[in-house]
Amino acid sequence: MHKVLIAIGSNERQSVHVQWASERLSQLLDNIRLSSRLWTTDVKGSGRWYMNRLAAGNTLLTVPELEQQLKQLERATGRDQERVTLDLDLMQYDNDRYHLNDWPRPYIQRLLPDMRDEMTAL
């Protein structure tokens, strides 16, 4: 089993999409743990509001298989270039970190304490 951390974000129908993603990830990952939800403004300065959350769990999937599953979930909500209906980013897979520019962002740093036990295990 591999330990993973996934960032969840949405800027359209935020509560609906974050809840939907949380439910789908609970089917995809074993022993899932979800952080609280956090409202933030777009880091690019568009003024749009995002709802953010972290999910940690275990999987037998490889990185490419997991990323493919995450992209399929994004597309299922109608995500395109203009609309970030759902953004699912693999942040950590075992000891390997991804999206390194996102780790220092305030929303990640504010949600990480919710995942303290899971992060220790990672």
C-alpha positions, 0 to 999 in steps of 0.5 A: 500500500502507498500513502498519498496526500491529495489537494482538492479545490473548486471554484464553481459550485464549490461545496457540491464539487468538493463533497462529490470529490470527497465521496469519490476519493473515499471509494478510491482510497483506503483509510481516507482522512479528510481535512476541514474545508477552507475558503480562499481567493484565487492565488492568481488574483482573479477574485474567484473564491475556492473551496479547498480540502486535503485528503490522505489515504492508502492506495495500491495504484501507481502514480500514473494510475492515480493521476489518471483517476484524478483527471477523470474525476475532474473531467466528470464535473465539466472542468475545462480551461476556464472553469475549475469545477474541480482540481485534484492534485497529487501532493505526496505519494509515499516519500515523493512530493509533487506540485512543489510550488503549492506546498508553501501556499497558505491554504495548504499550510493551513490545512496540513495540521488537520492531517498531522497523523497522516503526514507523520505516516507519510 
